[in-house]
């Protein structure tokens, strides 16, 4: 797999995607958005990829936002189209049937914070800084931040962050419930792998259906309880459910195959 702006590496069935524009603190230009779109197609398609980690190149930044240099000559229509494209790629991350963890290794600002929030959850290094500073530029969040930050930290905190543009550090992000863990920079990937190893042992369809059910909370087009009941039922036609239930009853370790 080769991409202009991403570095990818497979390790223990996890695809590590590194946004690789360290000279500009991994700012998201349209090429990064297109490359993410393309790599996600492979994540959805290839069974050997069981999970994903997204991180940023270097020690300073996860992603310091959308590439501000691309904003200079945007028309209203172009800016709207840009937001819609970014939102659709981030929705692809959020709706991935395979777990995707953001390993935030520094600045997660603007589109970087929005990218991290589109992942299923976030692990932060002690040096991580989160924020939506778009108002400092006379613009606003555009890659889903108004929705996902509010979902994650509640209206008051989200509103304050978005309308003041202030940043918060890793400890504050932990207190807000924005991140699941804060670890030293050198332990970021190990922490993600220790969690993903556990997920890899579970039945993939049960994991995928669970992701769908949790995401249904915020989908206004469906009743989350109905969705959950349907997905729960769907698990019972899988071979893996027979394997899991049988293994428990016979005091054995299940061997899930993804069917
Ligand atoms: N878009 C484009 N380039 C960016 C960028 C962005 N979002 N964020 C940083 N860069 C570039 C800088 O222009 C600089 O490039 P240069 O070396 O050619 O001048 C380089 O990355 C290093 O950034 P710099 O500002 O010198 O680092 P710093 O340590 O002084 O400050 C930040 C770090 C993150 C506080 C600062 O870069 C910043 O505020 N970035 C913009 C954050 C933002 O507003 N994001 C939302 C965008 S919608």
py3Dmol code that shows the C-alpha trace and the ligand (Angstrom):
import py3Dmol

protein = """\
ATOM      1  CA  UNK A   1       0.000   0.000   0.000  1.00  0.00           C
ATOM      2  CA  UNK A   2       1.534   3.277  -1.007  1.00  0.00           C
ATOM      3  CA  UNK A   3       0.120   6.766  -0.499  1.00  0.00           C
ATOM      4  CA  UNK A   4       1.519  10.247  -1.079  1.00  0.00           C
ATOM      5  CA  UNK A   5       0.720  11.579   2.402  1.00  0.00           C
ATOM      6  CA  UNK A   6       0.339   8.455   4.536  1.00  0.00           C
ATOM      7  CA  UNK A   7       2.776   5.919   5.831  1.00  0.00           C
ATOM      8  CA  UNK A   8       1.155   2.525   6.410  1.00  0.00           C
ATOM      9  CA  UNK A   9       2.448  -0.527   8.210  1.00  0.00           C
ATOM     10  CA  UNK A  10       0.804  -3.831   9.179  1.00  0.00           C
ATOM     11  CA  UNK A  11       1.601  -5.214  12.604  1.00  0.00           C
ATOM     12  CA  UNK A  12      -0.251  -8.141  14.217  1.00  0.00           C
ATOM     13  CA  UNK A  13      -3.253  -7.634  11.891  1.00  0.00           C
ATOM     14  CA  UNK A  14      -3.449  -3.932  12.807  1.00  0.00           C
ATOM     15  CA  UNK A  15      -2.899  -1.367  10.063  1.00  0.00           C
ATOM     16  CA  UNK A  16      -0.979   1.605  11.462  1.00  0.00           C
ATOM     17  CA  UNK A  17      -1.806   4.693   9.409  1.00  0.00           C
ATOM     18  CA  UNK A  18       0.586   7.587  10.005  1.00  0.00           C
ATOM     19  CA  UNK A  19      -0.339  10.998   8.593  1.00  0.00           C
ATOM     20  CA  UNK A  20       3.008  11.937   7.135  1.00  0.00           C
ATOM     21  CA  UNK A  21       3.441  15.699   6.580  1.00  0.00           C
ATOM     22  CA  UNK A  22       5.658  16.523   9.570  1.00  0.00           C
ATOM     23  CA  UNK A  23       6.942  19.804   8.044  1.00  0.00           C
ATOM     24  CA  UNK A  24       3.444  21.274   8.449  1.00  0.00           C
ATOM     25  CA  UNK A  25       2.587  19.363  11.654  1.00  0.00           C
ATOM     26  CA  UNK A  26       0.643  16.815   9.545  1.00  0.00           C
ATOM     27  CA  UNK A  27      -1.960  19.356   8.416  1.00  0.00           C
ATOM     28  CA  UNK A  28      -4.780  17.786   6.417  1.00  0.00           C
ATOM     29  CA  UNK A  29      -4.666  18.961   2.819  1.00  0.00           C
ATOM     30  CA  UNK A  30      -7.038  17.508   0.244  1.00  0.00           C
ATOM     31  CA  UNK A  31      -4.471  14.878  -0.700  1.00  0.00           C
ATOM     32  CA  UNK A  32      -4.501  13.527   2.881  1.00  0.00           C
ATOM     33  CA  UNK A  33      -8.302  13.397   2.810  1.00  0.00           C
ATOM     34  CA  UNK A  34      -8.211  11.519  -0.528  1.00  0.00           C
ATOM     35  CA  UNK A  35      -5.502   9.158   0.720  1.00  0.00           C
ATOM     36  CA  UNK A  36      -7.496   8.435   3.900  1.00  0.00           C
ATOM     37  CA  UNK A  37     -10.545   7.734   1.742  1.00  0.00           C
ATOM     38  CA  UNK A  38      -8.548   5.245  -0.346  1.00  0.00           C
ATOM     39  CA  UNK A  39      -6.865   3.499   2.577  1.00  0.00           C
ATOM     40  CA  UNK A  40     -10.235   3.081   4.325  1.00  0.00           C
ATOM     41  CA  UNK A  41     -11.582   1.225   1.297  1.00  0.00           C
ATOM     42  CA  UNK A  42      -8.817  -1.293   1.871  1.00  0.00           C
ATOM     43  CA  UNK A  43      -9.539  -1.450   5.604  1.00  0.00           C
ATOM     44  CA  UNK A  44     -13.174  -2.324   4.853  1.00  0.00           C
ATOM     45  CA  UNK A  45     -12.209  -4.837   2.149  1.00  0.00           C
ATOM     46  CA  UNK A  46      -9.190  -6.812   3.358  1.00  0.00           C
ATOM     47  CA  UNK A  47      -9.931  -9.475   6.005  1.00  0.00           C
ATOM     48  CA  UNK A  48      -6.292  -9.582   7.103  1.00  0.00           C
ATOM     49  CA  UNK A  49      -6.762  -6.049   8.494  1.00  0.00           C
ATOM     50  CA  UNK A  50      -8.562  -6.605  11.796  1.00  0.00           C
ATOM     51  CA  UNK A  51      -8.122  -3.125  13.255  1.00  0.00           C
ATOM     52  CA  UNK A  52      -6.524   0.261  12.635  1.00  0.00           C
ATOM     53  CA  UNK A  53      -4.455   2.809  14.518  1.00  0.00           C
ATOM     54  CA  UNK A  54      -4.257   6.380  13.214  1.00  0.00           C
ATOM     55  CA  UNK A  55      -1.390   8.582  14.371  1.00  0.00           C
ATOM     56  CA  UNK A  56       0.808  11.456  13.186  1.00  0.00           C
ATOM     57  CA  UNK A  57       4.434  11.524  12.070  1.00  0.00           C
ATOM     58  CA  UNK A  58       6.995  12.990  14.474  1.00  0.00           C
ATOM     59  CA  UNK A  59       6.856  13.756  18.163  1.00  0.00           C
ATOM     60  CA  UNK A  60       5.121  17.124  18.047  1.00  0.00           C
ATOM     61  CA  UNK A  61       1.820  16.729  16.305  1.00  0.00           C
ATOM     62  CA  UNK A  62      -0.983  14.297  15.565  1.00  0.00           C
ATOM     63  CA  UNK A  63      -2.612  16.696  13.095  1.00  0.00           C
ATOM     64  CA  UNK A  64      -2.568  20.504  13.527  1.00  0.00           C
ATOM     65  CA  UNK A  65      -5.774  20.994  11.560  1.00  0.00           C
ATOM     66  CA  UNK A  66      -6.876  21.356   7.991  1.00  0.00           C
ATOM     67  CA  UNK A  67      -4.165  22.864   5.784  1.00  0.00           C
ATOM     68  CA  UNK A  68      -4.780  26.596   6.242  1.00  0.00           C
ATOM     69  CA  UNK A  69      -2.830  27.381   3.072  1.00  0.00           C
ATOM     70  CA  UNK A  70      -5.579  25.685   1.041  1.00  0.00           C
ATOM     71  CA  UNK A  71      -8.173  28.082   2.529  1.00  0.00           C
ATOM     72  CA  UNK A  72      -6.827  31.260   0.973  1.00  0.00           C
ATOM     73  CA  UNK A  73      -8.827  31.332  -2.245  1.00  0.00           C
ATOM     74  CA  UNK A  74     -11.822  29.141  -1.381  1.00  0.00           C
ATOM     75  CA  UNK A  75     -15.282  30.191  -2.533  1.00  0.00           C
ATOM     76  CA  UNK A  76     -18.369  29.475  -0.434  1.00  0.00           C
ATOM     77  CA  UNK A  77     -19.278  26.546  -2.695  1.00  0.00           C
ATOM     78  CA  UNK A  78     -15.758  25.109  -2.593  1.00  0.00           C
ATOM     79  CA  UNK A  79     -15.611  25.409   1.202  1.00  0.00           C
ATOM     80  CA  UNK A  80     -18.973  23.643   1.572  1.00  0.00           C
ATOM     81  CA  UNK A  81     -17.832  20.868  -0.767  1.00  0.00           C
ATOM     82  CA  UNK A  82     -14.575  20.542   1.181  1.00  0.00           C
ATOM     83  CA  UNK A  83     -16.484  20.158   4.468  1.00  0.00           C
ATOM     84  CA  UNK A  84     -18.809  17.557   2.935  1.00  0.00           C
ATOM     85  CA  UNK A  85     -15.918  15.539   1.547  1.00  0.00           C
ATOM     86  CA  UNK A  86     -14.036  15.598   4.875  1.00  0.00           C
ATOM     87  CA  UNK A  87     -17.215  14.673   6.743  1.00  0.00           C
ATOM     88  CA  UNK A  88     -17.846  11.704   4.459  1.00  0.00           C
ATOM     89  CA  UNK A  89     -14.310  10.364   4.958  1.00  0.00           C
ATOM     90  CA  UNK A  90     -14.539  10.819   8.735  1.00  0.00           C
ATOM     91  CA  UNK A  91     -17.935   9.051   8.697  1.00  0.00           C
ATOM     92  CA  UNK A  92     -16.198   6.154   6.958  1.00  0.00           C
ATOM     93  CA  UNK A  93     -13.792   5.987   9.908  1.00  0.00           C
ATOM     94  CA  UNK A  94     -16.617   6.206  12.454  1.00  0.00           C
ATOM     95  CA  UNK A  95     -18.656   3.517  10.700  1.00  0.00           C
ATOM     96  CA  UNK A  96     -15.754   1.150  10.085  1.00  0.00           C
ATOM     97  CA  UNK A  97     -16.737  -2.408  11.051  1.00  0.00           C
ATOM     98  CA  UNK A  98     -13.210  -2.827  12.432  1.00  0.00           C
ATOM     99  CA  UNK A  99     -11.997  -0.953  15.534  1.00  0.00           C
ATOM    100  CA  UNK A 100     -10.086   2.259  14.795  1.00  0.00           C
ATOM    101  CA  UNK A 101      -8.119   3.942  17.601  1.00  0.00           C
ATOM    102  CA  UNK A 102      -6.597   7.425  17.386  1.00  0.00           C
ATOM    103  CA  UNK A 103      -3.147   7.579  19.002  1.00  0.00           C
ATOM    104  CA  UNK A 104      -2.780  11.320  19.568  1.00  0.00           C
ATOM    105  CA  UNK A 105       0.913  12.137  19.839  1.00  0.00           C
ATOM    106  CA  UNK A 106       0.837  15.933  20.153  1.00  0.00           C
ATOM    107  CA  UNK A 107      -1.356  18.658  18.642  1.00  0.00           C
ATOM    108  CA  UNK A 108      -4.867  17.528  17.697  1.00  0.00           C
ATOM    109  CA  UNK A 109      -6.283  20.847  16.575  1.00  0.00           C
ATOM    110  CA  UNK A 110      -9.177  21.688  14.269  1.00  0.00           C
ATOM    111  CA  UNK A 111      -9.480  18.890  11.709  1.00  0.00           C
ATOM    112  CA  UNK A 112      -6.970  16.927  13.805  1.00  0.00           C
ATOM    113  CA  UNK A 113      -9.301  16.910  16.799  1.00  0.00           C
ATOM    114  CA  UNK A 114     -12.177  16.083  14.434  1.00  0.00           C
ATOM    115  CA  UNK A 115     -10.179  13.217  12.926  1.00  0.00           C
ATOM    116  CA  UNK A 116      -9.376  11.812  16.370  1.00  0.00           C
ATOM    117  CA  UNK A 117     -13.044  12.053  17.399  1.00  0.00           C
ATOM    118  CA  UNK A 118     -14.168  10.154  14.303  1.00  0.00           C
ATOM    119  CA  UNK A 119     -12.100   7.199  15.541  1.00  0.00           C
ATOM    120  CA  UNK A 120     -13.831   4.764  17.903  1.00  0.00           C
ATOM    121  CA  UNK A 121     -11.817   6.078  20.808  1.00  0.00           C
ATOM    122  CA  UNK A 122      -8.724   8.068  21.605  1.00  0.00           C
ATOM    123  CA  UNK A 123      -5.494   7.338  23.460  1.00  0.00           C
ATOM    124  CA  UNK A 124      -3.390  10.439  24.108  1.00  0.00           C
ATOM    125  CA  UNK A 125       0.256  10.996  24.907  1.00  0.00           C
ATOM    126  CA  UNK A 126       1.052  13.219  27.897  1.00  0.00           C
ATOM    127  CA  UNK A 127       2.021  15.976  25.437  1.00  0.00           C
ATOM    128  CA  UNK A 128      -1.278  15.943  23.544  1.00  0.00           C
ATOM    129  CA  UNK A 129      -3.150  19.220  23.052  1.00  0.00           C
ATOM    130  CA  UNK A 130      -6.756  19.249  21.835  1.00  0.00           C
ATOM    131  CA  UNK A 131      -8.833  22.112  20.526  1.00  0.00           C
ATOM    132  CA  UNK A 132     -11.015  23.583  17.813  1.00  0.00           C
ATOM    133  CA  UNK A 133      -9.245  26.897  17.115  1.00  0.00           C
ATOM    134  CA  UNK A 134     -11.046  27.640  13.831  1.00  0.00           C
ATOM    135  CA  UNK A 135     -12.709  30.773  15.255  1.00  0.00           C
ATOM    136  CA  UNK A 136      -9.227  32.308  15.514  1.00  0.00           C
ATOM    137  CA  UNK A 137      -9.189  32.238  11.702  1.00  0.00           C
ATOM    138  CA  UNK A 138     -12.658  33.744  11.336  1.00  0.00           C
ATOM    139  CA  UNK A 139     -14.106  30.380  10.344  1.00  0.00           C
ATOM    140  CA  UNK A 140     -15.597  27.420  12.225  1.00  0.00           C
ATOM    141  CA  UNK A 141     -15.439  23.639  12.582  1.00  0.00           C
ATOM    142  CA  UNK A 142     -16.298  21.852   9.333  1.00  0.00           C
ATOM    143  CA  UNK A 143     -15.299  18.193   9.584  1.00  0.00           C
ATOM    144  CA  UNK A 144     -18.012  17.151  12.061  1.00  0.00           C
ATOM    145  CA  UNK A 145     -16.550  18.825  15.155  1.00  0.00           C
ATOM    146  CA  UNK A 146     -19.734  20.601  16.260  1.00  0.00           C
ATOM    147  CA  UNK A 147     -21.510  17.240  16.350  1.00  0.00           C
ATOM    148  CA  UNK A 148     -18.845  14.840  17.612  1.00  0.00           C
ATOM    149  CA  UNK A 149     -17.303  17.110  20.264  1.00  0.00           C
ATOM    150  CA  UNK A 150     -20.789  17.711  21.674  1.00  0.00           C
ATOM    151  CA  UNK A 151     -21.510  13.976  21.641  1.00  0.00           C
ATOM    152  CA  UNK A 152     -18.278  13.281  23.465  1.00  0.00           C
ATOM    153  CA  UNK A 153     -18.018  16.026  26.086  1.00  0.00           C
ATOM    154  CA  UNK A 154     -21.530  17.480  26.344  1.00  0.00           C
ATOM    155  CA  UNK A 155     -22.968  20.802  25.176  1.00  0.00           C
ATOM    156  CA  UNK A 156     -21.414  23.205  27.691  1.00  0.00           C
ATOM    157  CA  UNK A 157     -17.829  22.065  27.297  1.00  0.00           C
ATOM    158  CA  UNK A 158     -18.150  21.637  23.533  1.00  0.00           C
ATOM    159  CA  UNK A 159     -19.676  25.083  23.113  1.00  0.00           C
ATOM    160  CA  UNK A 160     -16.943  26.706  25.201  1.00  0.00           C
ATOM    161  CA  UNK A 161     -14.141  24.999  23.276  1.00  0.00           C
ATOM    162  CA  UNK A 162     -15.650  25.782  19.876  1.00  0.00           C
ATOM    163  CA  UNK A 163     -16.615  29.410  20.463  1.00  0.00           C
ATOM    164  CA  UNK A 164     -13.441  30.410  22.332  1.00  0.00           C
ATOM    165  CA  UNK A 165     -10.975  28.330  20.323  1.00  0.00           C
ATOM    166  CA  UNK A 166      -9.136  27.515  23.558  1.00  0.00           C
ATOM    167  CA  UNK A 167      -7.040  24.361  23.796  1.00  0.00           C
ATOM    168  CA  UNK A 168      -6.922  21.712  26.519  1.00  0.00           C
ATOM    169  CA  UNK A 169      -4.106  19.400  27.518  1.00  0.00           C
ATOM    170  CA  UNK A 170      -4.210  15.614  27.841  1.00  0.00           C
ATOM    171  CA  UNK A 171      -5.196  15.627  31.521  1.00  0.00           C
ATOM    172  CA  UNK A 172      -8.083  18.013  30.875  1.00  0.00           C
ATOM    173  CA  UNK A 173      -9.122  15.934  27.847  1.00  0.00           C
ATOM    174  CA  UNK A 174      -9.162  12.884  30.120  1.00  0.00           C
ATOM    175  CA  UNK A 175     -11.320  14.754  32.671  1.00  0.00           C
ATOM    176  CA  UNK A 176     -13.697  15.767  29.864  1.00  0.00           C
ATOM    177  CA  UNK A 177     -14.046  12.123  28.787  1.00  0.00           C
ATOM    178  CA  UNK A 178     -12.597  12.965  25.392  1.00  0.00           C
ATOM    179  CA  UNK A 179      -9.787  10.412  25.703  1.00  0.00           C
ATOM    180  CA  UNK A 180      -9.779   6.937  27.232  1.00  0.00           C
ATOM    181  CA  UNK A 181      -6.136   6.857  28.378  1.00  0.00           C
ATOM    182  CA  UNK A 182      -3.169   9.199  28.753  1.00  0.00           C
ATOM    183  CA  UNK A 183       0.222   7.494  28.469  1.00  0.00           C
ATOM    184  CA  UNK A 184       3.849   8.521  27.915  1.00  0.00           C
ATOM    185  CA  UNK A 185       4.597   9.192  24.225  1.00  0.00           C
ATOM    186  CA  UNK A 186       6.773   6.072  23.937  1.00  0.00           C
ATOM    187  CA  UNK A 187       3.928   3.843  25.174  1.00  0.00           C
ATOM    188  CA  UNK A 188       1.204   5.149  22.875  1.00  0.00           C
ATOM    189  CA  UNK A 189       1.213   2.364  20.292  1.00  0.00           C
ATOM    190  CA  UNK A 190       1.825  -0.361  22.896  1.00  0.00           C
ATOM    191  CA  UNK A 191      -1.281   0.778  24.762  1.00  0.00           C
ATOM    192  CA  UNK A 192      -3.350   0.635  21.560  1.00  0.00           C
ATOM    193  CA  UNK A 193      -1.984  -2.804  20.694  1.00  0.00           C
ATOM    194  CA  UNK A 194      -2.737  -4.159  24.153  1.00  0.00           C
ATOM    195  CA  UNK A 195      -6.404  -3.201  23.653  1.00  0.00           C
ATOM    196  CA  UNK A 196      -6.616  -4.329  20.033  1.00  0.00           C
ATOM    197  CA  UNK A 197      -5.124  -7.738  20.842  1.00  0.00           C
ATOM    198  CA  UNK A 198      -8.148  -8.289  23.096  1.00  0.00           C
ATOM    199  CA  UNK A 199     -10.569  -7.172  20.331  1.00  0.00           C
ATOM    200  CA  UNK A 200      -8.867  -9.482  17.806  1.00  0.00           C
ATOM    201  CA  UNK A 201      -9.781 -12.482  19.978  1.00  0.00           C
ATOM    202  CA  UNK A 202     -13.492 -11.663  19.751  1.00  0.00           C
ATOM    203  CA  UNK A 203     -15.903 -12.638  16.986  1.00  0.00           C
ATOM    204  CA  UNK A 204     -15.472 -10.018  14.201  1.00  0.00           C
ATOM    205  CA  UNK A 205     -19.192  -9.873  13.359  1.00  0.00           C
ATOM    206  CA  UNK A 206     -20.079  -9.357  17.037  1.00  0.00           C
ATOM    207  CA  UNK A 207     -17.510  -6.531  17.195  1.00  0.00           C
ATOM    208  CA  UNK A 208     -18.759  -4.935  13.948  1.00  0.00           C
ATOM    209  CA  UNK A 209     -22.399  -5.144  15.075  1.00  0.00           C
ATOM    210  CA  UNK A 210     -21.492  -3.658  18.454  1.00  0.00           C
ATOM    211  CA  UNK A 211     -19.808  -0.669  16.750  1.00  0.00           C
ATOM    212  CA  UNK A 212     -22.954  -0.162  14.634  1.00  0.00           C
ATOM    213  CA  UNK A 213     -25.227  -0.313  17.687  1.00  0.00           C
ATOM    214  CA  UNK A 214     -23.185   2.223  19.671  1.00  0.00           C
ATOM    215  CA  UNK A 215     -23.024   4.579  16.674  1.00  0.00           C
ATOM    216  CA  UNK A 216     -26.817   4.281  16.267  1.00  0.00           C
ATOM    217  CA  UNK A 217     -27.235   6.441  19.397  1.00  0.00           C
ATOM    218  CA  UNK A 218     -26.432   9.497  17.283  1.00  0.00           C
ATOM    219  CA  UNK A 219     -28.199   8.481  14.078  1.00  0.00           C
ATOM    220  CA  UNK A 220     -31.479  10.391  14.041  1.00  0.00           C
ATOM    221  CA  UNK A 221     -32.850   8.151  11.269  1.00  0.00           C
ATOM    222  CA  UNK A 222     -33.012   5.067  13.472  1.00  0.00           C
ATOM    223  CA  UNK A 223     -34.237   3.916  16.865  1.00  0.00           C
ATOM    224  CA  UNK A 224     -31.111   2.668  18.611  1.00  0.00           C
ATOM    225  CA  UNK A 225     -32.964   0.040  20.647  1.00  0.00           C
ATOM    226  CA  UNK A 226     -34.548  -1.435  17.501  1.00  0.00           C
ATOM    227  CA  UNK A 227     -31.172  -1.393  15.764  1.00  0.00           C
ATOM    228  CA  UNK A 228     -29.568  -3.128  18.721  1.00  0.00           C
ATOM    229  CA  UNK A 229     -32.271  -5.827  18.796  1.00  0.00           C
ATOM    230  CA  UNK A 230     -31.847  -6.468  15.041  1.00  0.00           C
ATOM    231  CA  UNK A 231     -28.077  -6.669  15.321  1.00  0.00           C
ATOM    232  CA  UNK A 232     -28.340  -8.899  18.414  1.00  0.00           C
ATOM    233  CA  UNK A 233     -30.586 -11.253  16.427  1.00  0.00           C
ATOM    234  CA  UNK A 234     -28.199 -11.203  13.474  1.00  0.00           C
ATOM    235  CA  UNK A 235     -25.385 -12.465  15.712  1.00  0.00           C
ATOM    236  CA  UNK A 236     -27.344 -15.673  16.301  1.00  0.00           C
ATOM    237  CA  UNK A 237     -27.068 -16.813  12.697  1.00  0.00           C
ATOM    238  CA  UNK A 238     -23.268 -16.679  12.821  1.00  0.00           C
ATOM    239  CA  UNK A 239     -21.053 -19.726  13.261  1.00  0.00           C
ATOM    240  CA  UNK A 240     -19.066 -17.695  15.776  1.00  0.00           C
ATOM    241  CA  UNK A 241     -22.053 -17.360  18.121  1.00  0.00           C
ATOM    242  CA  UNK A 242     -22.426 -21.158  18.154  1.00  0.00           C
ATOM    243  CA  UNK A 243     -18.687 -21.477  18.775  1.00  0.00           C
ATOM    244  CA  UNK A 244     -18.689 -18.894  21.594  1.00  0.00           C
ATOM    245  CA  UNK A 245     -21.729 -20.265  23.420  1.00  0.00           C
ATOM    246  CA  UNK A 246     -20.595 -23.879  22.980  1.00  0.00           C
ATOM    247  CA  UNK A 247     -17.080 -23.046  24.203  1.00  0.00           C
ATOM    248  CA  UNK A 248     -18.448 -21.358  27.334  1.00  0.00           C
ATOM    249  CA  UNK A 249     -20.714 -24.291  28.186  1.00  0.00           C
ATOM    250  CA  UNK A 250     -17.856 -26.756  27.644  1.00  0.00           C
ATOM    251  CA  UNK A 251     -15.345 -24.597  29.537  1.00  0.00           C
ATOM    252  CA  UNK A 252     -13.120 -24.141  26.466  1.00  0.00           C
ATOM    253  CA  UNK A 253     -11.567 -21.103  24.785  1.00  0.00           C
ATOM    254  CA  UNK A 254     -13.569 -20.122  21.692  1.00  0.00           C
ATOM    255  CA  UNK A 255     -11.878 -20.080  18.310  1.00  0.00           C
ATOM    256  CA  UNK A 256     -13.741 -17.441  16.300  1.00  0.00           C
ATOM    257  CA  UNK A 257     -13.410 -17.509  12.526  1.00  0.00           C
ATOM    258  CA  UNK A 258     -15.433 -14.493  11.418  1.00  0.00           C
ATOM    259  CA  UNK A 259     -18.404 -16.434   9.985  1.00  0.00           C
TER     260      UNK A 259
END
"""
ligand_1 = """\
48
LIG
N -2.073 24.359 8.090
C -0.972 24.620 7.373
N 0.264 24.713 7.912
C 0.371 24.531 9.235
C -0.731 24.259 10.059
C -2.002 24.165 9.434
N -3.120 23.866 10.116
N -0.308 24.135 11.339
C 1.021 24.340 11.314
N 1.443 24.585 10.042
C 2.802 24.836 9.582
C 3.272 26.232 9.951
O 2.819 27.166 9.003
C 4.771 26.040 9.932
O 5.196 26.041 8.582
P 6.541 26.896 8.177
O 7.652 26.177 8.881
O 6.579 26.765 6.687
O 6.305 28.280 8.679
C 4.960 24.616 10.466
O 3.709 23.968 10.279
C 5.313 24.553 11.932
O 4.316 25.275 12.634
P 4.648 26.477 13.660
O 3.442 27.339 13.755
O 5.931 27.119 13.289
O 4.869 25.633 15.003
P 4.650 26.171 16.486
O 5.211 25.109 17.379
O 5.135 27.546 16.648
O 3.045 26.208 16.690
C 0.800 25.357 16.474
C 2.293 25.018 16.623
C 0.036 24.049 16.265
C 0.300 26.025 17.782
C 0.599 26.322 15.300
O 1.251 25.753 14.168
C -0.839 26.546 14.907
O -1.533 27.301 15.566
N -1.322 25.901 13.817
C -2.629 26.100 13.305
C -3.673 25.389 14.160
C -5.069 25.664 13.616
O -5.540 26.771 13.613
N -5.747 24.582 13.166
C -7.065 24.656 12.651
C -7.028 24.913 11.200
S -8.665 25.043 10.519
"""
view = py3Dmol.view(width=600, height=400)
view.addModel(protein, "pdb")
view.setStyle({"model": 0}, {"cartoon": {"style": "trace"}})
view.addModel(ligand_1, "xyz")
view.setStyle({"model": 1}, {"stick": {}})
view.zoomTo()
view.show()
